[in-house]
Amino acid sequence: METTNNTGFRVESDLIGQREIPDSDLYGVQTLRGIENFEISKFHLNEYPLFIKGLAITKMGAARANYELGLLTKQQADAIEQACREIIDGKYHDQFPVDMIQGGAGTTTNMNANEVIANRALEIMGHKRGEYTYCSPNDHVNCSQSTNDAYPTAIHIGMYFSHLRYMEHFEKLIESFERKGKEFASILKIGRTQLEDAVPMTLGQTFSGFAAILRDEIKHLNEAANDFLTINMGATAIGTGICAEPGYAEKCVAALAEITGWDIKLSDNLVGATSDTSCLVGYASALKRVAVKVNKICNDLRLLASGPRCGLGEFNLPAMQPGSSIMPGKVNPVIPEVMNQICYKVIGNELCVTMAGEAAQMELNAMEPVMAQCDFESVDLMINGFDTLRTRCVDGITANADRCREEVRNSICIVTALNPVIGYKNSTKIAKEALETGKSVYDLVLEHGILTQKDLDTILAPENMIKPVKLDIKPLK
């Protein structure tokens, strides 16, 4: 029973008993219990607007299906839909204060949505908050549903929105590396393997390589995200559809597809789908793949820009802030460093999601809340990291072309380019002598009369050292 008084509070009751709820709050007694029970983290539902949007869309789709089946009056359905629409548009998000990490397999979050939508619908219908006879969180907003189908469906929808947002920012970072690849296309440098000098390449190839390995991940990300478009609405408690009428699942899924414009489909087996959280595991793994690559790239940026005088110094990262409280003039690569740390966090989140995913028991996975928190957090962290890395680092990188040319000129490794022409034995002899005497490979080849200067210059021309070529040149001896 729900009652009102003149103290600025309303009294709501549930299985456990009665509680006073401030009249200013749209949420109700079950949300209040969740707030009190789960003071766990700093990750609250109202910090994840796309998840809240997913909840509102889920409830809107259910309301449309329930109205078609005659389970809601037109007034109730219209009021619920309007309340959901307002939440989708960003209103009342402060009324979702529950901790993302919670027991109960998401029941607190589901009831938070049910109560906020019900109380807002009551206002739209001309009633007071808490007058649940006219529109109940359980009997009307949650009609034909269980937390065990509504909550994962909301996560799927929210995560797909997050994925679309993620891809926009990811693409911009890739394009930034591609632009640098073109800008530095003519600057010859030394490539390295195992931190040792290898063979010549261009600085542009370094950056276009960064872009390429990231662009390869777009396919994997999209494939993982597509799994979110298969949902278990209509499964209710364990997948049997108890408390839902025949045809509800199909009508609800059709409504969700219409609302979102996405190709949302019903799972082939609702019992299996209700305990299966592999789509969250799969997407966390896709994010981890990106994190591993971005981490490698940021390590390379820090190494290749190290110095400025006693490091590799092939290019300059933008100076963003003083780097030391004791060493004047020191500037640190703070942007790649923070991106490294974001990658470590995303990789750690993937492990958490994996462990929680394997914790499913019988017909449900009660650990889904932490899985959702980790995936939503990883997306947000990487979006912020992508934008910071792009605008505060990559876009402003400048090349040290003279330093790169000097490295090539002084490197022993250019003898590798001579190997197909003068043979491995001659190449080894020249390399060894160059290391022992400090003379250049170029000078030693001419000194020993192995090649003419014209042929040597042809072999060592930049355009002939950065791609496969066939040269019709023979050694003199």
N, C-alpha and C positions, 0 to 999 in steps of 0.2 A: 504494500500500500504506500502511496506517495501522498504526502500532505504538505501544506504550506503554512507558514506562520508570519509574524510581523517583525521578525528579528533579522531579516536579510538572508535567511537560510530556508531551504526546503528540506523536508525529511524524506529520504528514500530508503527502501528496504530491499534486501536480497536474502539468499539462503543463510547467511551468517547473522544477519540482524539489521538494525536500523542505523543510519548515519545522517548527520546534517551536511547538506551540500550548499555552498554559497549560491545565492540566486544568480550571481554574475557568471557562474560557470555553466557551460553547455554540457559538460560531461557529468556523469552520474556516479552512483555508489560503487559500481564495479571498477570504474576507472580510479576512483579514490583509493580503493583497496590496493590496486596495482601500484599506484604512486607510493603508498606506504610500505608495501611489501618489497618493492624492487628499487631501493635506493642503491644502485649497483655501480653505475658508470656516469660519465658525462655525456653519453650518447642518448639523446632523447628523440622521440619520434618527431617532434616539431622541427628538428634540425634536418629532416629528410623529406623535403616537400614533394618529391616525386613518388615516394612511398605513400604519403598521405593522398596524393592524387590517384594512385593505384587503388587505394582503399575506397575512395569516393566513386571511382568508375565501377569498381566491383559491385558496390551497393546499388548504384544506379541501374546496372544491367540486371541485377536480381529483382529490383522493384518493377522494371518493365516486364520481366517474365512472370512475376507473381500477379501483376495486374491482368495480363493476358489470360491467366488461368483462373481469374476471379478470386484470388486470395487477398487482394487489396482493393479498397474502393478507389475511385478515380481521384478523390480528394487526397487520400493518403499517398497514392502513387505520385501524383503531381507535386505534393509537398516534399516528399522524400527526394524526388528528382531535382527539384529546385535547390534544396539544401545541398545535395551532392554537387550540383553545378557551381554553387557558390564556393564550396570547398575546392573544387577543381580550379576555380579562378583565383585561388590564393587566400580566401577568407577563412577566419577562425582557426588557422593553423596553431595559434597559441593555445588552443583547447585540446591539443594532443601532447600532453606533457609526460607520458609514460616512458620508462626506460626501454630502450631497444632490446636490452638483454634481460630476459624475464623467463620465469618458469611458466608452465601451463601451455606450451606449444603455441603461444601467440594469442591466447584467449583475452588477455588484458588489452592488447592492441585492437583486436576485433571488437571488443565491447566498448572501448574508447570511441571507435568510429560509430558503432551503433548508437551510443548514447548522444554523441554530439549531433548526429544526423537526426535522431528522433526529436531531440529538444528543439533544434532549429526548425524541423518540420512542424512541430506543435505551434511554434510562434507564427509560422506562415499560415497555419490553419486557424489562427485566432485563439489558441489556448495558451496556458501557462506552461513553463518548463516543469517537467515532472508529472504532468497529467497524462500518464502513459496509457490510460484507458483509450485515448483517441489515437495515439501512435506510440507503440511500444518499441524499445530497443530490441527486444527479443522476438516478440510476436509479429512485428511488422517489418522493421528494418532488416532483421536477421531471418526473416521468413524463408523457409526452404533451404536454409544454410546451416553449416557448422563452421566453427573456427577452422576446422581441418580442411575445408575447401575454399572458404572465403579468404583466409589469411594467405595461403600460398598463391592464390590467384592474384591477390593484390601485390604480393612481392614480385610475381612474374611481370605484371603490367608496369609496376614502378621500375623494375630493373630494365625493362625494354626501353622505357623512356630514358633512363640513365644511359643505356648503351648508345642511343641515338645522339645524345648530348656528348658523350665521350668521343664518338667518332668524329664529330665536328672539330673538336680541339686537337685530336690526334692527327687528323688530316692536315691541319695548319702547321703542326710541328714538322711533319714529313715534308711539306712544301718548303719550309724554311731551310731544311737541310738540302733539298734539291736546288734551291736558289744558290746556296753556297757552292754546291758542286759545279754549277755553271760558272760562277764568278771566279773560281780558282782552277778552272779547267786547264790552263796553260802553265801552271806553276809546277815544275818538276821537283820531286822530293824523293827521299828514300823510304821504302816500305820496310816493315820490320816483322820478324817472326821470333817468338820466344824472347822478345825484347832486344834481339840482336839485329844488326843491319841485314837486310835481305836483298831486294832488288828495287830499281827505280819505279816510281809511279807518279801520278800527279796528286796534288793536294785536293783537286776537284774529285778525283776518284775516291779519296778518303771520305769526303762528305756525301757523295752520291751513293757510296756503299752504305753509309749510315741510313740514308733515306730508303734504300732498297730493302734492307733487312727489316725495317719498320713497316714498310708498305706490304711486305709479305704477310704480316700479321692481320691485315684487314679481313682476309678470307676467314681465318680461324676465329676472329672475334665475331664476325657476322654469323658463322655457323653455330657458335656457342649461344649467341643471343637468340637465334631462331627457336631454340628449345623452349624459351620462355613463352612462346606463342601457343604452346600446347598446355591446357589447363585441366583441372579436375573439378570445376564447378558442377554441382549436382551430386558429387560424391557424398556430401554431408559428413557424417562422423568417421566412417572407415572405408567408404567407397561403395557401399551397398545402396546408397540413395535413400535411406530411411528418412521419413519426414518430408520428403519431396514428392510432388505428384509426377505421374508419367508425362514426359515431354518437357519438364522444367529445365533439365540440363541443356537440351538442345536450344530451347528458347533463350535461355540466359546467355549461352555462348554466342548465339546469333546477335543478341543485343550488344554484347561487349564488342563484337567485331564491328558492328555498326557505329558504336560510340567512338571507338579508336581509329577505325579505318584500316585496321590490321587484319591479317589472315589468321585470326585466332581459331583454334580447333580444340575439340574435346578429346581428351585422352581415350585411347582404345580400351584401356582397362583401368577403371577408377579405383579399384582396390589397390592395385600395384602403384598407381600414380600417387595415392594419398600418403604413402610412406616414402616415396622416392624423391629425394632432393638432389639428384645428380645434375640437374641443370645449373644449380647454384655452384656445385663442385666444378662443373665444366667451365662455367664462366670465370670462376676464380682462377682456374688453370690457364685460361686464355689471357687473363690480366697478368698472371705471373710470367707467361712467355714474353709479353711486352716489357714487363719490369726487368727481366733478365737482360734483354737487349738494350734497353735504355740505360741500365746500370753500366753495361759494357761501354756504351758510347760515352757516358759521362766520365768514366775512368780514362778513356782515350783523350777526351777533351782536356782533362787535368794534366795528363802526362805530356801530350804534344804541345801544350801551351806553357809547360813548366819553365821556370826561370825567374826573372826575364833574361838573366845573363849566364846563369850556370845550369840551365836545364836544356830541354830540347828546343823550345822556343820557336816552333814552326809557325805558330799564329798567336794572336793576342785575343784573350777573352776581355770583354768590356770590364773596366774597373768599376765595381759597384759600391765598395765601401773600404775604409782602411782595414788592413788585415791584422793589425797587432796593436796591443796596448803598450808594448815595450820596444818594438822594432820599427823605427820611422821608415816610411816609404814602402812597407810591405803591403801587398795586395793579394788576397787569397781568392781562389776559384769558388766563391761561396755558392753560386747558383748550381753548378754541377754537384757540389757537395750536398746541397739540400735535396736535389733530385735523387742522388744515391740513397739518401735516408728514406725518402718516399718509397723507393723500390724495395728496400729491405722490409718496410712495413707491409707492403702489398704481398711480398713473398711470404711473410709471416702470417698474414691473413689467410692466404691460400692453405696453409697447413691447418689453421684453425677450422676452416670450412671443410677440409677433407676429414679431419677427425670427427667433427660434428655430423658430417654426412654419413659416416659409417656407424654412427650411434643409433640409427633407426632401429626400433624394436617393434616387432609384430606389425600392426597396421598404421603406425604413425612414427614420425621423427619429432620428438619433443624438443630437439636442439635447434630447430630451424631459426628461432630468433637470432642467435649469435651468427648463424650463417648469413642471414639477411644483413645484419649490421656490418659484418666484414665486407661483403660484396658492395654494399652501398658506399661504405667508407673508402674502399679501395678506388672506386670510380671517382669519387670526389677528390681524393688526394691526387690521383694521377691527372685529372683535369687541371687542377691548380698547378701541379708540377709542370705539365706540358706548356701551359701559358707562360709560367715564369721562366722556364728554360728557353722558350722561343723568344720572348720579348726582351729578356734581360741578359741573354747570353748569345744564342746562335745568330740572331739577326745582326748583332753588332760585332761579330768576329772579323778580324782583319788579318791578312796573311803577311808573314815575314818572308817575302819572296827571295831576298838576298840570302837569308839564312838557309833556306831550302836548297838553293843552287849551290851554296858552299858545301853543304852536306854531300850532295851528289858528286861534286868535283873531288872531294877528299875521300870518298868512300872506297873501300876495297871491293865492295859488293858489285860494282859495275863490271867486274870481270865476268860475272855470270852472263851478262849480255854477249860477251865474247866467246863463251864456251861452245855454242853450236858451230862457230867458224874455226877457232884455233884449237879446239879439243880440250878435254878435261885435264890432260897432263900439262899442257902449256898454261892453261888457266890457273892450275894449282901452283905451278912454279912462279908465275907472275904475282899471284896473291901472297904467297909466302915471302917473296922478296920485298914486296911493298910493305908488308908488316914489319919486316926486319930493318929495312933501310929508311922507311918514312917517305920514300919516293911515291909518286902517284902511279896508278895502274896505266894511265894514258902514256906517261913518259917512258915507262919500262917496256911497253909493247913496241914503241918506236925504237928504243935503245937496242932491243934485241932483234930488231928487223923482222918481226913476226908479221906485221901488216904495214901497208902504206898509210900515210896520214889521211889520205882521202877516204880509204876504206874504213879506217878506224873512226873517222868522224861520221861516216854513214851509219855504222853500227850503233854508235853512241848518240845518234840524233834522238831527241826526246820522243818523237813520234814513232820511232822504231823500238823503243824500250818499254812501252806501256800497253802493248797489244801484240798478238801473234803476227809475225811477219816472215816472209821468205826472202832472203838476200842471196844474190848470186855472187858471193865473195869467197875467195880462196886465200889461205895464209901463204906467205912467202916461204915459210919453212916450218 
